[in-house]
Amino acid sequence: MKYKITLGDVMKFQRDERRLDFTKIGLAIKRAREANGMTQEDLADLIFTTAPMISNLEQGKKAVRPDNLAKVCKALGLSADFVLN
């Protein structure tokens, strides 16, 4: 099932960024990536970034920017709400 990232999702993310648990977001991204049978390299190629960047996101070491979150969600067929909650 595919979801569309809306401007409202991005705005909500920007307002809530300081309260977000990036470790939980990263874990949700990792689980979705693995459920789709993708490697970090596969996901990185889809969103035009690097595998180490994906690794940092999944480990919560790096805050995910709204535009990158939208790209990840689109590539994995997720809603931003699923990842943020």
Backbone as a chain_set.jsonl record, in Angstrom:
{"seq": "MKYKITLGDVMKFQRDERRLDFTKIGLAIKRAREANGMTQEDLADLIFTTAPMISNLEQGKKAVRPDNLAKVCKALGLSADFVLN", "coords": {"N": [[0.841, -1.171, 0.0], [0.647, 2.159, -0.904], [1.519, 5.401, 0.278], [0.914, 8.902, 0.402], [3.006, 11.625, 0.956], [2.228, 14.513, 2.591], [2.148, 18.137, 2.6], [1.298, 18.924, 5.077], [2.194, 16.793, 6.676], [4.956, 17.221, 6.58], [5.119, 19.759, 7.742], [4.159, 19.189, 10.311], [6.182, 17.499, 11.165], [8.342, 19.299, 11.218], [7.539, 21.026, 13.282], [7.513, 19.286, 15.45], [10.072, 18.302, 15.647], [12.044, 18.63, 17.67], [11.087, 17.075, 19.711], [11.08, 14.526, 18.824], [11.874, 11.047, 18.774], [14.597, 9.894, 17.508], [15.803, 7.425, 17.444], [13.692, 5.584, 17.588], [12.37, 6.27, 15.221], [14.325, 5.562, 13.382], [14.423, 2.806, 13.838], [11.889, 2.044, 12.94], [12.164, 2.667, 10.231], [14.209, 0.89, 9.547], [12.982, -1.624, 10.039], [10.896, -1.534, 8.157], [12.364, -1.349, 5.801], [13.729, -3.819, 5.808], [11.5, -5.514, 5.751], [10.662, -5.053, 3.193], [12.573, -6.367, 1.844], [14.964, -5.121, 1.256], [18.325, -3.884, 1.053], [20.525, -1.663, 2.876], [21.998, -0.34, 0.992], [20.364, -0.611, -1.274], [18.127, 0.984, -0.559], [19.422, 3.424, -0.207], [20.28, 3.943, -2.831], [17.796, 4.337, -4.069], [16.935, 6.752, -2.978], [18.914, 8.463, -3.566], [21.264, 8.762, -1.918], [23.76, 7.78, 0.495], [24.805, 4.521, 1.714], [26.021, 4.591, 4.332], [24.716, 6.87, 5.339], [22.057, 5.997, 5.499], [22.429, 3.993, 7.399], [23.179, 5.562, 9.627], [20.76, 6.955, 9.994], [19.028, 4.828, 10.628], [20.094, 3.988, 13.029], [19.578, 6.073, 14.651], [21.457, 8.013, 14.965], [21.581, 10.265, 13.535], [19.655, 13.099, 12.869], [16.752, 13.005, 10.966], [16.028, 14.791, 8.085], [13.105, 16.61, 7.006], [12.659, 16.469, 4.184], [14.208, 14.267, 3.466], [12.977, 12.311, 5.002], [10.514, 12.177, 3.735], [11.322, 11.141, 1.25], [12.342, 8.623, 2.017], [10.032, 7.439, 3.118], [8.391, 7.359, 0.847], [9.892, 5.651, -0.814], [9.734, 3.303, 0.641], [7.058, 2.86, 0.81], [5.536, 3.871, 2.926], [3.602, 5.713, 5.376], [4.166, 8.989, 6.667], [3.172, 9.354, 9.213], [3.147, 6.745, 10.239], [5.895, 6.223, 10.524], [6.666, 8.3, 12.237], [5.21, 7.803, 14.5]], "CA": [[0.0, 0.0, 0.0], [1.451, 3.368, -1.023], [0.993, 6.585, 0.939], [1.393, 10.163, -0.119], [3.485, 12.558, 1.977], [1.609, 15.809, 2.352], [2.794, 19.289, 3.206], [0.938, 18.874, 6.498], [3.102, 15.855, 7.334], [6.256, 17.88, 6.702], [4.973, 20.846, 8.721], [4.062, 18.555, 11.629], [7.525, 17.023, 11.482], [9.182, 20.446, 11.565], [7.121, 21.515, 14.6], [7.762, 18.283, 16.48], [11.416, 17.745, 15.497], [12.798, 18.612, 18.929], [10.532, 16.07, 20.606], [11.081, 13.221, 18.166], [12.848, 10.039, 19.176], [15.17, 9.46, 16.244], [16.099, 5.995, 17.533], [12.459, 4.881, 17.211], [12.147, 6.515, 13.798], [15.299, 4.73, 12.678], [14.014, 1.408, 13.946], [10.743, 1.869, 12.034], [12.71, 2.671, 8.875], [14.945, -0.367, 9.359], [12.019, -2.735, 9.94], [10.197, -1.43, 6.878], [13.336, -1.672, 4.748], [13.934, -5.264, 5.829], [10.246, -6.152, 5.324], [10.618, -4.917, 1.745], [13.672, -7.148, 1.284], [15.961, -4.191, 0.735], [19.531, -3.592, 1.826], [20.745, -0.229, 3.051], [22.467, 0.155, -0.3], [19.189, -0.503, -2.151], [17.364, 2.168, -0.159], [20.257, 4.597, -0.498], [20.222, 4.178, -4.277], [16.47, 4.852, -4.416], [16.745, 8.143, -2.546], [20.11, 9.206, -3.978], [22.155, 9.057, -0.791], [24.737, 6.717, 0.714], [24.464, 3.496, 2.705], [26.318, 5.068, 5.69], [23.661, 7.804, 5.758], [20.921, 5.157, 5.896], [22.836, 3.362, 8.649], [23.071, 6.577, 10.688], [19.337, 7.195, 10.236], [18.44, 3.662, 11.299], [20.624, 3.898, 14.391], [19.19, 7.271, 15.39], [22.631, 8.857, 15.17], [21.438, 11.475, 12.736], [18.279, 13.563, 12.719], [16.302, 12.91, 9.578], [15.399, 16.021, 7.599], [11.769, 16.337, 6.456], [12.699, 16.054, 2.781], [14.721, 12.897, 3.418], [11.938, 11.441, 5.546], [9.528, 11.995, 2.663], [11.915, 10.244, 0.249], [12.405, 7.282, 2.608], [8.665, 6.924, 3.203], [7.927, 7.049, -0.51], [10.624, 4.48, -1.298], [9.32, 2.124, 1.395], [5.601, 2.736, 0.786], [5.052, 4.142, 4.276], [3.118, 7.048, 5.684], [5.01, 9.69, 7.634], [2.595, 9.091, 10.534], [3.613, 5.435, 10.692], [7.296, 6.345, 10.934], [6.793, 9.233, 13.351], [4.536, 7.283, 15.689]], "C": [[0.891, 1.241, 0.0], [0.745, 4.532, -0.338], [1.623, 7.822, 0.335], [1.825, 11.042, 1.055], [2.911, 13.923, 1.638], [2.433, 16.917, 2.994], [2.499, 19.327, 4.702], [1.839, 17.933, 7.279], [4.456, 16.501, 7.588], [6.19, 18.975, 7.747], [4.905, 20.28, 10.14], [5.434, 18.094, 12.078], [8.402, 18.185, 11.926], [8.82, 20.988, 12.937], [7.563, 20.575, 15.71], [9.196, 17.781, 16.519], [12.174, 17.644, 16.816], [12.31, 17.54, 19.894], [10.584, 14.667, 20.027], [12.178, 12.322, 18.715], [13.416, 9.432, 17.9], [15.583, 7.994, 16.266], [14.871, 5.18, 17.118], [12.146, 5.062, 15.731], [13.071, 5.624, 12.982], [14.927, 3.263, 12.701], [12.829, 1.116, 13.021], [11.212, 1.816, 10.586], [13.415, 1.349, 8.59], [13.988, -1.548, 9.185], [11.286, -2.724, 8.6], [11.125, -1.794, 5.723], [13.533, -3.176, 4.658], [12.684, -6.011, 5.371], [10.08, -6.08, 3.811], [11.76, -5.661, 1.062], [14.781, -6.291, 0.697], [17.18, -4.126, 1.655], [19.611, -2.078, 2.02], [21.203, 0.4, 1.739], [21.308, 0.34, -1.275], [18.396, 0.767, -1.841], [18.139, 3.441, -0.478], [20.207, 4.941, -1.982], [18.885, 4.795, -4.691], [16.287, 6.321, -4.053], [17.991, 8.994, -2.786], [20.949, 9.703, -2.803], [23.102, 7.875, -0.642], [24.243, 5.716, 1.76], [24.848, 3.942, 4.124], [25.284, 6.072, 6.221], [22.433, 7.036, 6.231], [21.224, 4.485, 7.23], [22.705, 4.343, 9.816], [21.621, 6.884, 11.02], [18.723, 6.057, 11.033], [18.91, 3.529, 12.74], [20.261, 5.109, 15.245], [20.345, 8.204, 15.664], [22.494, 10.203, 14.474], [19.963, 11.835, 12.658], [17.913, 13.517, 11.245], [15.599, 14.214, 9.195], [14.048, 15.676, 6.987], [11.799, 15.873, 5.006], [13.233, 14.639, 2.638], [13.702, 11.902, 3.974], [10.89, 11.161, 4.477], [10.055, 11.029, 1.615], [11.946, 8.802, 0.761], [11.01, 6.667, 2.65], [8.135, 6.532, 1.831], [8.586, 5.781, -1.029], [10.153, 3.199, -0.617], [7.804, 1.92, 1.404], [4.966, 2.956, 2.14], [4.436, 5.522, 4.369], [4.074, 7.685, 6.694], [4.488, 9.434, 9.05], [3.063, 7.756, 11.085], [5.04, 5.531, 11.246], [7.436, 7.222, 12.171], [6.134, 8.745, 14.618], [5.161, 5.981, 16.02]], "O": [[1.797, 1.351, 0.827], [-0.481, 4.633, -0.374], [2.741, 7.777, -0.18], [1.091, 11.183, 2.033], [3.09, 14.424, 0.528], [3.304, 16.66, 3.826], [3.353, 19.716, 5.499], [2.212, 18.229, 8.414], [5.034, 16.354, 8.665], [7.107, 19.112, 8.558], [5.518, 20.823, 11.059], [5.81, 18.276, 13.237], [9.131, 18.066, 12.911], [9.711, 21.377, 13.692], [7.946, 21.023, 16.791], [9.519, 16.92, 17.337], [12.877, 16.661, 17.046], [13.044, 17.14, 20.798], [10.17, 13.713, 20.685], [13.264, 12.781, 19.072], [12.797, 8.564, 17.286], [15.703, 7.378, 15.207], [14.994, 4.2, 16.383], [11.71, 4.124, 15.064], [12.647, 5.006, 12.005], [15.094, 2.556, 11.707], [12.777, 0.058, 12.393], [10.714, 1.009, 9.801], [13.241, 0.761, 7.522], [14.167, -2.371, 8.288], [11.081, -3.771, 7.986], [10.714, -2.469, 4.778], [13.509, -3.747, 3.568], [12.786, -7.026, 4.682], [9.435, -6.941, 3.212], [11.903, -5.596, -0.159], [15.455, -6.696, -0.25], [17.072, -4.29, 2.87], [18.861, -1.318, 1.408], [20.838, 1.531, 1.419], [21.265, 1.323, -2.014], [18.04, 1.527, -2.742], [17.569, 4.419, -0.963], [20.102, 6.113, -2.343], [18.841, 5.669, -5.556], [15.57, 7.049, -4.738], [18.104, 10.106, -2.27], [21.292, 10.881, -2.705], [23.229, 7.06, -1.555], [23.378, 6.028, 2.579], [24.076, 3.699, 5.052], [25.015, 6.109, 7.422], [21.835, 7.383, 7.25], [20.355, 4.418, 8.1], [22.179, 3.989, 10.871], [21.276, 7.057, 12.189], [17.988, 6.285, 11.993], [18.181, 3.004, 13.582], [20.599, 5.162, 16.428], [20.234, 9.097, 16.504], [23.206, 11.156, 14.79], [19.12, 10.974, 12.408], [18.685, 13.946, 10.387], [14.695, 14.676, 9.892], [13.862, 14.563, 6.496], [11.043, 14.975, 4.632], [12.768, 13.885, 1.783], [13.582, 10.784, 3.472], [10.432, 10.027, 4.335], [9.306, 10.178, 1.136], [11.617, 7.871, 0.026], [10.824, 5.513, 2.265], [7.501, 5.488, 1.679], [7.92, 4.93, -1.619], [10.17, 2.129, -1.226], [7.316, 0.926, 1.94], [3.974, 2.311, 2.478], [4.711, 6.394, 3.545], [4.712, 6.985, 7.48], [5.279, 9.309, 9.985], [3.347, 7.646, 12.278], [5.343, 4.985, 12.307], [8.236, 6.921, 13.057], [6.461, 9.219, 15.706], [4.766, 5.336, 16.991]]}, "num_chains": 1, "name": "protein.A"}
